[in-house]
Amino acid sequence: MGNAIIQVGIFSALVTAISVPLGLYMARVFAGEHTMLDPVLRPIERLVYRLCGVHPEAEETWVEYAVSMLLFSMVGMFVLYAMERLQYYLPLNPQQFGAVAPDLAFNTAASFTTNTNWQAYGGESTMSYFTQMAGLAFHNFVSAAAGIAVAIAVIRGFVRRSAKTIGNFWVDLTRAILWVLLPISVVGALVLVWQGVPQNFSPYAQVKTVEGAEQVIAQGPVASQEVIKELGTNGGGFFNANSAHPYENPTPLSNLLEMLAIFAIAAGLTHTFGQMAGDRRQGWALFATMGLLFLVGAACAIKAEHRGNPQFAAMGIKQAASATQSGGNMEGKEVRFGIVNSALWATITTDTSCGAVNSMHDSYTPLGGLIPLLNIQIGEIIFGGVGSGLYGMLVMAVLAVFIAGLMVGRTPEYLGKKIEGREMKLAMLYILIFPTVILLPAGVAVVAKAGLAGISNPGPHGFSQILHAYSEASANNGSAFGGLNANTPFYNVTLAIVMLFGRFMMKVPVLALAGSLAAKRAVPPSAGTFPTGGAVFVLLLVGVILIVAALTFFPADALGPIVEHLAMMQGKLF
């Protein structure tokens, strides 16, 4: 475990070191302040506005902001669907892949539009180079940028005083792409090429193996998609094996850099919030809350996988680490990454809305697999998706100060804004939508023949596969438990609907909350004001998050991974 502590410690230190300058940089970008990239990017920005008819000086109310975001996403989804259905006739298709089936195309278009990147297909055997680049990778950028834009709009709502507007969606979207996502992605893609990730348009290679068999080796423009899938917490892999594939993630260094990319922007946005609020302690409080929950989850997942399966021990199979084996539960894991980097990645990718995987979550022990599921069910606010993690955490902060206000018998306040009935209704609407769009369709799937036909294991593990699928879809995380056959009309359609509801039905109330708070005047702090920039607030916020998640999902989880663990410990499962 000493090795695990060192690796997690190094990763955590690097995330902290990256998040501060990146967060302050993003605060300057969205405030319209000068940056070193301005001489190159300002002319491009003006050209984009001119071509699109955008008036950057005109700000929008929360309703206008929401309508702009919804219309942009709807059009983008339609274009991606058409691209998939027509890809046989489009260029850059050396494999001559045909049209994607209607239900799968609908699922994929909804998936990439919502930043979920759930994949019910094998990328190298289904999508052409053109679809991968002009369709999927494009949405990797714009869906991530839309999430960042909404987060910035929500921050403005929290920090502005007596304002009717919360920014301009088109300006925030453009700046998120040009100043944040593109520059980092260009550098990151070059680094990945250096590490051995392909970036070409060559046809798949036909080779003979040592045994004389024929093998097809897939390749293509991988590096450019790989970096944005991690940076934008998208997760959609060029290959079916995702980041376990040596062409997506070839070395220990690429593994570390990709894990850092998953957390970088989400962690940085906490400091953007503190900077824009004029009190950086507020950003550190949110960062500390996220960091504490991350460390606990990572420790539990690594410990569970290190312990292995007790039924193996009963059979005399050694699971202890030695010179000839790594020990623990290595099923579904790459030997080159081992247990620590596999379980750590699983924790990171489900703390965010990324969904990229370098191991098979379906092969984890029951408790090891429970941690990624819990990370998703908490709402993916442990750093969370780019943008969505921050505004989700701010909703939980509003709930926490409301509870604190009830304790001391005074109207709760956050950043000098009184949290009243309208704000609490919007916050609770946001919180209740999430479990509703998970538990209702999951309940249908476990009684419908079409739903049961997709599971690969009977009993509690099969239930976990279904619960995991709808949890991921609602939280816009495409990691997949792995054992569910989801490429069926039933799952393609129902999961697509859940993705759309989980993304857009939750964005609207949080934008309404931002608009409500922006219109409020600030009230001066008093002796009864609950401080929100210190350790007490962090502990309160952690407690509120865990209680809400436990009350909502514990009964369902008890029927899946928890009962599976108890059965395994009693020797009833193998």
N, C-alpha and C positions, 0 to 999 in steps of 0.2 A: 504493500500500500504506500510505502514511501515514494516509489516511483510515480504513483498516481498523484500524490500530493504535490510533488515537484511540477509535474506537467500541468495540472490544473492551476497551480499557483502562477506559473509562467504565463499561461494563457490569460488569466485574470489580470495580471499586471500589464500585459500588452494591451488588452481591451481598455483598461483605465487610461493608459498613456495615450492611446489613439483617440479616445472619445472626447477628451477636452479640447485639443486644437481643432478637431473636425467639427465639434459642436459650435465653437465660437466662430469658425469660418462660415458655417451655415447661417448663423445669426446675422452675419454681415451680408451674406448673399441675399437673404429674403428681406432685409431692411433696405436693400438697394445701395449699400455702402460700397466703397471701392475695394476691389481685390486685384491680385496680380494677374488674373486671367482676363480682366476687363478689356484690355486693348484688342484681344483676339475675339472675345465672345460678344462684346457689346454690338459690333456691327451685325453679327449673325442674329442676335436677339432682335434688333430693329427690323432686319429683313423678314424674320419669321412673323413679327407683328404686322408688317405691311402686307405680306402675302395672305395672312389669315384674317385681316381686317380687325385686329385687336387694338383697342385703345388702352394702353397700359396705365394711363393716369386715372382711368375710371374704375372705381372700386365697386364691389357688389355686396348686397345684403346677403344674409345667410341663405335665403330662399334662392336668390339668383346664383349664388355660388354652388348650391346643391344641384340646381337645374343644369348648370354648365357641366358639372362633373358627371351627372347621369347621362346627358346627351352625348358627351364625348365618349364615354364608356360604351354606350349602346351602339354608336356608329362603328367603333373599333371592333366590337364583338361581331357585328354583321360582316365587316370586311374580312375578318379572320375566318369566319365560317365559309364565306364564298371562296376564299383562297384554298381552303382544305378540299372543298368539293370540286374545285377546278384545277387542282395541282397537276394533273396529267398534262394539261395544255399549257402550263406555265413553264418558264425557263428554269435552268439549274436543277434538272431532274435526271441525272445520268442513269439512275436505277430504273427510270420509267415507272415510278410508283403511280398507281391509279388513284381515283377519288376516294377520300375517306368516307366511310359509311355515315349516313345522316345523323344517327344518334350519337356516334362517337365524335363527329365533327361538332355537334352542338355542345357536347360535354367539354371538349377541348377548348372551344371558343369561349365558353363560360369560365373555364378553369384559368386560362391565361389572362382574360380580361379582369378577373377578380384577384389576380396575384396569387392564386391558389396553386396552379401548375400541377394539379392532380393529373396523372398520366395513366390511362387505361389501355395503353398501347406501347409497343417498342419503338422508340424514336428512330433507330437506324433501319427499321424494317417497314415503316409506315409513312414518314414525312420526308419530302424532298429537301434538298439544300435551300431552295427558295422559300418553302414554307417554314423551315427552321429559322432562317435569317429574317426574311421580310415579314413573317407572321409571328412566330413564337418569340424570337429575340426582341422584335419591336415591342411586343406587349410586355416583355420583361422590363423594358425601360419605362414605358408610359404608365403601366399599372403601378409600378413602384413610385414613379414621380407623382401620380395622383394621390397615393397614400401620404407622401411627404407634404404635398400641397394642402391636404385636409388638416394634417397635423399643425402646419404653420397657421392656417386659418383659425384653428381652435385655440392655439396659443394667443393669437391676437385677441380673440374673444375674452380670454381670461385676463389679459393685461391692459386692454384699452379701457378708457373711461368715457362713458356717455357717448358712445359711437354707434352709428347705425350700420356700418359696413365692417367686413372682416377680411378685406383684400380682394384680389382679382384672381380667379382660378387659372386663367390662361397665362398670366404672368408667373404665378407660383409654379405651374406645371413646366413652363419653359425654362425657368431658372433652375428647377430641380434637375432637369435633364442636362442642360448645358453646363452648369457650374458644379454640379455634384456627381451625377451618375456617369456622364461621358468621360470626363478627365480621369477618374479613378479606373474606369473600365478599360480605357486605352492602355494605361500603364499596367494594370493587372493582367490583361490579355498577353502583353509582351512578356511578362514574367512567367506566365503559364506556358507560353511557347518555349521559353528558355528551359523550363522544367520538363518538357517533353510532350505537351499537349498539342495535338495536330491543329493546323489552321490552313486548309487547302480546299480546292474544289475538285479534287481528283476522284475518279470512279473508285468503287470499292476494289480492294486488291484481291486477286485470286492467287492463292499460294498452296504449296504442298507441304504437309507436315512431315516430321521425321519418319512417321510410320507410313508415309505415302498417300495419306488421305487428302482430299481437297478441302480447303477452308477459305471462307470469305472473311476478309478483315475490313470492317467498316471504318471509314475516316470521314473527313469533311471539315467545315468551319467550326471546330469544337471550342477553341480557346475563347473566341469572342462571345459565345453563348454561355460558357462556363462561368466567366467572371461576373456577368450581370445576373446570372441566376442566383449566385451567392450574395452579391452586394445588394441586390434589390429584394432579397428574401423571397425569391420566386421558387426555385427548387426544381424546375423542369429540366431533366437531363437530356443531353443529345443522344445518349445510349440508354438502353433499357436498364442496365445495371447502375445507372446514375453515377454518383461519385465514388462507387466501389470499382468502377471501370478504370483500368490503368491509363486509358487515353483521356479521361476526365480528371483524374487525380493520381498522378504517377508516383509521387515521392512523399516522404514525410514532411518536407518543406511545403509542397503544394497543399498538403492536408492542413497544415497549420495556417497557411495564408488564407485558404478558403474558409476555415472556421472563423478567423478574424474578420473576414469580409462579411460573414453572416451577421455578426454582432455590431459592426462598426457604425453604421448610420443610425441604427436604433439606439445604441448607447450614446452616440453623439447628440441626438436630439434632446436628451434630458438636459444637457448643458446649453443647448440652444434655447430651451424653455427658461432656464435660469437666467441666461443673459438677457433675453427679451423681457423677462419679468423684472429686471433690475435688481435681482437678489439671487446670486448664484447658489446660495444655500438651498433654495427650493429645487434646483436641478440636481444637486448632490443628494438630496433626500430621496428623490425618485430613483436616481441611479443606485443608491444604497439599498433601497427596497428591492429593486430588480436583482441586484447582485447577490443579496442574501438568499433570495428564493432560488436563484440559479445554482449557487454553491451547494445548498441542501439537496436539490434534485440531482446534481452531478454526483455527489457523494453516495447517495442512495442507489443510483443506477450502477455505478462502478462497483460498489460493494456487492450488490445482488448478482452481477455477472461474475465477479471473482469467486463467489461462493459456489457457483455451479449448481448442478442438479444433485440433490441428496440421494436420489435413487441410483445414480451411477456409483456413488460411494458404497451403497449397500450391495452392489454387484461386484465390488472389489476393483472397480476402475478408478485409478488415481486421477485426481483433478488438481493436485497441488503443482505449483510451478517448479520446474526443474530445468536441467540443461537440455533436455530433449523435448519439452513441451511448455507452453505458456501457462497452462493451468486454467481452471475456471471454465465457463461456458463459452466455447469458441465456435459453436454452431452458427452459421450465417455471417461470420466475421472474416475479414481479410487478415491473413497472418501478418502481412506487412504493417498493419495498423494495430493489431492486438486489442485487448479488452479495453484498456484505458481510452485510447483514441477513438474506438468505436462507440463506447458508452458516452464519452464526452460529446462526440458529434451528435449522437441521438438526442442528448439533452439540449444542446445548442439549437439544433434544427427545429425542435418542437417548442423551445422557449420563444422562438420567433415564428413567423409564418412561412419559413423557408421551405421545409419539406425535402430538401436534398438529403440523401442518405449515403453512408459509406459502409453500412451493414444492414442485415435483414431484421427489422424489428419483430417480425413474426417468430423469429427463432430465439428471442430473448427469454429469459426466465420470466415467470408471471410477474414478480415484483419489478424486475428490470424493465419489462414492457409496460408496467403500470406508470412508471415515471414519465415517459413521453406522452402517454395518454392524459395524465394529470396536468402536465405542462400545457397541453392544448385546451383542456377543459377549464383551466384557470382563466382562460380568455386570451392566451398568448400575449400577455402583458409583461412577461419576464423579459424585458427588452422588446419582445414582440416584433411584428412586421414593421417595415420602414413606414413610419407615420402612425399606423394603426396601433402599435404597441404603446406609443406615447399618449395618444388621445384616449385609449382604453384605460391606461393607468390614471389619467386625470379624472375620468369618470369615477374610478374607485376612490380617488382622493376626495372628491366631492362627497361621496357616501361616507367616507371616514370622518370628515369634519362635521358632517351632519350628526353622526352618532356621538362625536365628542361634544357637540353643542347640546344634545339631549342630556348628556351626563352632567353638564354644568348649568343647565336650565337657561340657555341664552341662544339667540339666533346664530347659527353657525356662519363662519366667514372663511373665505379662502382668497388669499392675495388681496385682501381688503374689500372683497365683494360678498355681500350677504347671500347666502344660499337659502332660497325660499321655496315655496310650494312648486312653482313652475319648474325650477331647476331640478328639484328632486323627482318630479314626475318624468322629466326627460331622461334623467340619469337611470331611473328604475326601468324605464322603457328600453333603454339601451341594454341594461343588464338582463332583462327577461327575454328579449328577442333571442339571445344566444342559445340558452338551453332549449327553448321552444323548437328552434329549427334543427336541433340535434335529436332530442328525445322523441318527438312525434314521428318523424320519418323512420328512425331506428326501430321504434315500436312496430310500425307497419312492416318493415323489412323482416323482422323475426317471426312474423306470423304469415307472411305472404310466401307462396311457393317460389315465386321468382326471386325473392330475397334469400330464402334458405338455400336455393340452388347454387348460390355463389360461394358459400363457405366451404373451406377445405378440411375443417376439423369439427366434429360434433361437440356438443356440450359447451362449457364456459368459454373455451378458446374461440369457438365459432362465434359466440355472442360478442366476444371482444373484437373480433374482426369487423363485425357490422358496426358496433358502437364506435370503434376507432375511425371507420370510414366516414360516418356522418359527423363526428367531432372534427375531423380534419377539414371536411368540406365547409362546415359552418365557420371554422376559424381560419379558412383560407390557407391551410397547410396541406401540402400534397405528399407528405412522407409515406403514407400508406403502411398498414400493418403487414401487407405483403401476401397473405394467404387467401385474400378474397378475390374471386374472379369477378371483377367489376365491369368488364367489357361486355355488358349485356344491355339491351334496351331499358330494362328496369333500373339498373344502377346508373347508367349513363344519364338518363333523364332526371331521376330523383336527386342524384348528387349534384347535377348542374343547377337545378332549382335551389338546392340548399346553399350552394356556393354563392349564387346571386343574392339570395336573401341575407346570408351571413355577411356579405360585403356591403351592400348598398342600403339595406334596411337599418343597419347599425350606423352608417355614416350620416344619414339624415337626422336622427335625433341628436347626435353629438354636434352637428353643425347648428341645429336649433339651440342647443345648450350654449354654444359659443356666441350666437347672436343675442341670446337673452342676457348673458353676462356682459357682453360688450356694451350694452345699453345702460348698465348700472353705473352709478357713481361709486367711488371708493369711500370707504368709511375708515376713519383713523383707528388704529389699534388701541385697545384699552386693557385694563387689568384682567378682563374676562376673555380676551382673545386667545384662542388656542394656537400656540406656535407651530408652524408647519415646516420648519426648516431644520429640525433636530432629530435626535435619536428616538424620543418618545413618539413622535409622529410616525417615524419609520416603523416602529414596532406595532403601533396601532394599525397602520395601513397593511402591514403583513398579516396581522390577525384578521382584519376585515376580509381581505382577499381569500384567505384560507377557509374562513367560516362560510362565506358565500359559495365557494366552490364545493365544499364538503356537503352543505345542505342541499345543493342542487344535484350533485352527481354521485354521491356515495352509494345510494341504493343501486344505481345502475352498475357502478364499478364493483360492488359486492357480488353481483351475479356473474361477473366476468373474471378479471385477473385475480381478485381477492380469493374467491372460492376455488379458482384453479390452483393458487398457491397452497391453500390449506389442503386440498386433495393431494397435491404433489408431496407435501410434507408427511402425509399419512400413507404414502406409497400406493395411492389409488390411480395415479396417472403416470404415464411414461412418455 
